Amino acid sequence: VLGFKLLMYREFPQWEFNVYFVAPIADASTIPEDEDGRWAMCMNTPGCLELTWNYGSEKEDAKYVYNTGNGDSTGTSDGQKIKG
């Protein structure tokens, strides 16, 4: 989607989440085979995104739910709700 390729991912079952790193890579054959090379590519590729999946967040009654950042005062300096 949008030309993004999966560069690498890590699973952290002990903390119940996985992280995925995607970037706009034109030629997937340029993605290194080794973990250190993949990490270096993630850190040096403009537009590389880190996506996190918290286990169970896909359930409606989940402890973790999708947050747009627009519905609460998290991140505002004056504590006011953000209207999105």
LODRENDO-482461 format. One record per atom (N, C-alpha, C): residue number from 1; residue in one letter; x, y, z. Coordinates in nm, 3 decimals, decimal comma, m for minus. Atoms other than C-alpha are relative to their C-alpha. Layout:
# residues N
(NUM 'A' (X Y Z));
...
This chain:
# residues 84
(1 'V' (0,085 m0,116 0,000));
(1 'V' (0,000 0,000 0,000));
(1 'V' (0,090 0,123 0,000));
(2 'L' (m0,076 m0,124 0,011));
(2 'L' (0,141 0,339 m0,101));
(2 'L' (0,148 m0,021 m0,024));
(3 'G' (m0,140 0,029 0,027));
(3 'G' (0,468 0,171 m0,198));
(3 'G' (0,081 m0,036 0,123));
(4 'F' (m0,071 0,035 m0,122));
(4 'F' (0,556 0,082 0,161));
(4 'F' (0,028 m0,150 0,003));
(5 'K' (m0,039 0,140 m0,017));
(5 'K' (0,741 m0,242 0,229));
(5 'K' (0,035 m0,022 0,147));
(6 'L' (m0,036 0,036 m0,137));
(6 'L' (0,787 m0,421 0,559));
(6 'L' (0,151 m0,020 0,006));
(7 'L' (m0,145 0,012 m0,016));
(7 'L' (1,150 m0,369 0,661));
(7 'L' (0,034 m0,101 0,109));
(8 'M' (m0,024 0,093 m0,109));
(8 'M' (1,137 m0,555 0,989));
(8 'M' (m0,113 0,007 0,101));
(9 'Y' (0,096 m0,002 m0,110));
(9 'Y' (0,922 m0,648 1,284));
(9 'Y' (0,061 m0,071 0,119));
(10 'R' (m0,043 0,063 m0,124));
(10 'R' (0,973 m0,752 1,642));
(10 'R' (m0,125 m0,036 0,080));
(11 'E' (0,109 0,045 m0,086));
(11 'E' (0,744 m0,950 1,870));
(11 'E' (0,046 0,008 0,145));
(12 'F' (m0,029 m0,012 m0,142));
(12 'F' (0,733 m0,876 2,241));
(12 'F' (m0,116 m0,060 0,079));
(13 'P' (0,114 0,063 m0,069));
(13 'P' (0,489 m1,133 2,387));
(13 'P' (0,001 0,024 0,150));
(14 'Q' (m0,007 m0,024 m0,144));
(14 'Q' (0,614 m1,066 2,739));
(14 'Q' (m0,065 0,132 0,037));
(15 'W' (0,065 m0,130 m0,023));
(15 'W' (0,479 m0,710 2,704));
(15 'W' (m0,127 0,015 m0,084));
(16 'E' (0,124 0,007 0,077));
(16 'E' (0,190 m0,808 2,473));
(16 'E' (m0,011 0,103 m0,111));
(17 'F' (0,009 m0,085 0,117));
(17 'F' (0,278 m0,603 2,166));
(17 'F' (0,104 m0,042 m0,103));
(18 'N' (m0,094 0,017 0,111));
(18 'N' (0,451 m0,624 1,828));
(18 'N' (0,023 0,136 m0,063));
(19 'V' (m0,027 m0,121 0,075));
(19 'V' (0,619 m0,346 1,632));
(19 'V' (0,039 m0,038 m0,143));
(20 'Y' (m0,027 0,021 0,142));
(20 'Y' (0,644 m0,323 1,253));
(20 'Y' (0,057 0,129 m0,056));
(21 'F' (m0,061 m0,116 0,063));
(21 'F' (0,867 m0,090 1,054));
(21 'F' (m0,021 m0,011 m0,150));
(22 'V' (0,027 m0,003 0,144));
(22 'V' (0,753 0,002 0,702));
(22 'V' (0,057 0,129 m0,058));
(23 'A' (m0,059 m0,118 0,064));
(23 'A' (0,910 0,241 0,454));
(23 'A' (m0,028 m0,005 m0,150));
(24 'P' (0,022 m0,006 0,145));
(24 'P' (0,864 0,359 0,095));
(24 'P' (0,126 m0,046 m0,075));
(25 'I' (m0,114 0,061 0,068));
(25 'I' (1,114 0,122 m0,069));
(25 'I' (m0,043 m0,043 m0,139));
(26 'A' (0,037 0,033 0,139));
(26 'A' (1,102 0,097 m0,449));
(26 'A' (0,036 m0,143 m0,036));
(27 'D' (m0,049 0,132 0,037));
(27 'D' (1,301 m0,227 m0,475));
(27 'D' (0,022 m0,083 0,126));
(28 'A' (m0,008 0,082 m0,121));
(28 'A' (1,242 m0,487 m0,203));
(28 'A' (0,128 m0,082 0,008));
(29 'S' (m0,124 0,078 m0,002));
(29 'S' (1,559 m0,669 m0,305));
(29 'S' (0,114 0,077 0,068));
(30 'T' (m0,103 m0,080 m0,068));
(30 'T' (1,757 m0,384 m0,143));
(30 'T' (m0,009 m0,011 0,152));
(31 'I' (0,016 0,018 m0,144));
(31 'I' (1,628 m0,480 0,203));
(31 'I' (0,099 m0,107 0,047));
(32 'P' (m0,101 0,096 m0,046));
(32 'P' (1,914 m0,650 0,390));
(32 'P' (m0,063 m0,125 0,062));
(33 'E' (0,045 0,127 m0,057));
(33 'E' (1,879 m1,010 0,506));
(33 'E' (0,021 m0,004 0,152));
(34 'D' (m0,034 0,010 m0,142));
(34 'D' (2,043 m0,961 0,847));
(34 'D' (m0,073 0,106 0,082));
(35 'E' (0,076 m0,090 m0,088));
(35 'E' (1,872 m0,796 1,145));
(35 'E' (0,068 0,135 0,019));
(36 'D' (m0,070 m0,128 m0,019));
(36 'D' (2,141 m0,532 1,199));
(36 'D' (m0,012 0,088 m0,123));
(37 'G' (0,015 m0,074 0,124));
(37 'G' (2,121 m0,431 0,833));
(37 'G' (m0,140 0,056 m0,017));
(38 'R' (0,139 m0,046 0,007));
(38 'R' (1,742 m0,409 0,847));
(38 'R' (m0,023 0,118 0,095));
(39 'W' (0,015 m0,108 m0,098));
(39 'W' (1,759 m0,196 1,163));
(39 'W' (0,065 0,128 m0,052));
(40 'A' (m0,070 m0,118 0,054));
(40 'A' (2,014 0,037 1,003));
(40 'A' (m0,081 0,063 m0,112));
(41 'M' (0,081 m0,054 0,109));
(41 'M' (1,790 0,071 0,698));
(41 'M' (m0,121 0,074 0,055));
(42 'C' (0,114 m0,067 m0,064));
(42 'C' (1,493 0,157 0,922));
(42 'C' (0,039 0,138 0,052));
(43 'M' (m0,043 m0,124 m0,064));
(43 'M' (1,689 0,427 1,101));
(43 'M' (0,054 0,102 m0,100));
(44 'N' (m0,058 m0,090 0,099));
(44 'N' (1,829 0,578 0,780));
(44 'N' (m0,086 0,023 m0,123));
(45 'T' (0,091 m0,017 0,113));
(45 'T' (1,529 0,567 0,545));
(45 'T' (m0,103 0,108 0,032));
(46 'P' (0,102 m0,102 m0,022));
(46 'P' (1,325 0,887 0,526));
(46 'P' (m0,141 m0,058 m0,021));
(47 'G' (0,137 0,047 0,013));
(47 'G' (0,957 0,815 0,581));
(47 'G' (m0,025 m0,136 0,062));
(48 'C' (0,020 0,129 m0,066));
(48 'C' (1,010 0,493 0,778));
(48 'C' (m0,097 0,020 0,117));
(49 'L' (0,102 m0,010 m0,105));
(49 'L' (0,711 0,437 1,007));
(49 'L' (0,008 m0,120 0,093));
(50 'E' (0,011 0,108 m0,097));
(50 'E' (0,688 0,233 1,325));
(50 'E' (m0,148 m0,014 0,036));
(51 'L' (0,139 0,031 m0,033));
(51 'L' (0,349 0,069 1,376));
(51 'L' (0,000 m0,099 0,115));
(52 'T' (0,008 0,088 m0,117));
(52 'T' (0,253 m0,097 1,704));
(52 'T' (m0,136 m0,067 0,005));
(53 'W' (0,124 0,073 m0,024));
(53 'W' (m0,004 m0,369 1,760));
(53 'W' (0,003 m0,049 0,143));
(54 'N' (0,017 0,047 m0,137));
(54 'N' (m0,111 m0,417 2,122));
(54 'N' (m0,095 m0,117 m0,002));
(55 'Y' (0,081 0,122 0,002));
(55 'Y' (m0,242 m0,769 2,171));
(55 'Y' (m0,137 0,026 0,060));
(56 'G' (0,137 m0,015 m0,048));
(56 'G' (m0,620 m0,770 2,208));
(56 'G' (m0,066 0,131 m0,038));
(57 'S' (0,058 m0,130 0,033));
(57 'S' (m0,669 m0,416 2,076));
(57 'S' (m0,105 m0,008 m0,109));
(58 'E' (0,100 0,015 0,106));
(58 'E' (m0,881 m0,552 1,792));
(58 'E' (m0,139 m0,035 0,057));
(59 'K' (0,127 0,035 m0,063));
(59 'K' (m1,156 m0,648 2,040));
(59 'K' (m0,070 0,125 0,048));
(60 'E' (0,076 m0,118 m0,040));
(60 'E' (m1,435 m0,404 2,119));
(60 'E' (0,012 0,029 0,149));
(61 'D' (m0,009 m0,020 m0,144));
(61 'D' (m1,400 m0,459 2,493));
(61 'D' (0,146 m0,002 0,048));
(62 'A' (m0,142 0,007 m0,028));
(62 'A' (m1,023 m0,431 2,481));
(62 'A' (0,046 0,101 0,104));
(63 'K' (m0,065 m0,092 m0,092));
(63 'K' (m0,803 m0,275 2,744));
(63 'K' (0,061 0,116 m0,078));
(64 'Y' (m0,057 m0,102 0,088));
(64 'Y' (m0,634 m0,086 2,459));
(64 'Y' (m0,095 0,020 m0,117));
(65 'V' (0,087 m0,029 0,113));
(65 'V' (m0,848 0,084 2,198));
(65 'V' (0,065 0,105 m0,089));
(66 'Y' (m0,052 m0,098 0,095));
(66 'Y' (m0,775 0,297 1,892));
(66 'Y' (m0,029 0,139 0,052));
(67 'N' (0,016 m0,137 m0,048));
(67 'N' (m0,721 0,659 1,987));
(67 'N' (0,053 0,094 m0,108));
(68 'T' (m0,042 m0,096 0,102));
(68 'T' (m0,711 0,936 1,729));
(68 'T' (0,081 0,114 0,059));
(69 'G' (m0,069 m0,112 m0,064));
(69 'G' (m0,564 1,174 1,984));
(69 'G' (m0,085 0,125 0,005));
(70 'N' (0,086 m0,118 0,005));
(70 'N' (m0,857 1,410 1,930));
(70 'N' (m0,111 m0,001 0,103));
(71 'G' (0,113 0,010 m0,088));
(71 'G' (m1,094 1,292 2,198));
(71 'G' (0,027 0,029 0,146));
(72 'D' (m0,030 m0,025 m0,141));
(72 'D' (m0,911 1,370 2,520));
(72 'D' (0,105 0,110 0,012));
(73 'S' (m0,092 m0,112 m0,023));
(73 'S' (m0,677 1,622 2,678));
(73 'S' (0,147 m0,042 m0,001));
(74 'T' (m0,139 0,046 0,002));
(74 'T' (m0,362 1,408 2,646));
(74 'T' (0,080 0,082 m0,101));
(75 'G' (m0,087 m0,074 0,090));
(75 'G' (m0,086 1,617 2,499));
(75 'G' (m0,028 0,148 m0,013));
(76 'T' (0,027 m0,143 0,007));
(76 'T' (m0,245 1,958 2,543));
(76 'T' (0,057 0,069 0,123));
(77 'S' (m0,065 m0,070 m0,111));
(77 'S' (m0,072 2,216 2,758));
(77 'S' (m0,099 0,056 0,101));
(78 'D' (0,097 m0,061 m0,090));
(78 'D' (m0,391 2,360 2,906));
(78 'D' (m0,107 m0,096 0,048));
(79 'G' (0,096 0,097 m0,046));
(79 'G' (m0,585 2,037 2,964));
(79 'G' (m0,133 0,003 m0,071));
(80 'Q' (0,125 m0,009 0,075));
(80 'Q' (m0,857 2,131 2,716));
(80 'Q' (m0,012 m0,117 m0,097));
(81 'K' (0,023 0,105 0,098));
(81 'K' (m1,013 1,867 2,499));
(81 'K' (0,024 0,053 m0,141));
(82 'I' (m0,025 m0,038 0,140));
(82 'I' (m0,913 1,872 2,134));
(82 'I' (m0,120 m0,041 m0,082));
(83 'K' (0,112 0,033 0,087));
(83 'K' (m1,191 1,885 1,880));
(83 'K' (0,055 m0,031 m0,138));
(84 'G' (m0,053 0,041 0,130));
(84 'G' (m1,114 1,693 1,564));
(84 'G' (m0,106 m0,009 m0,105));
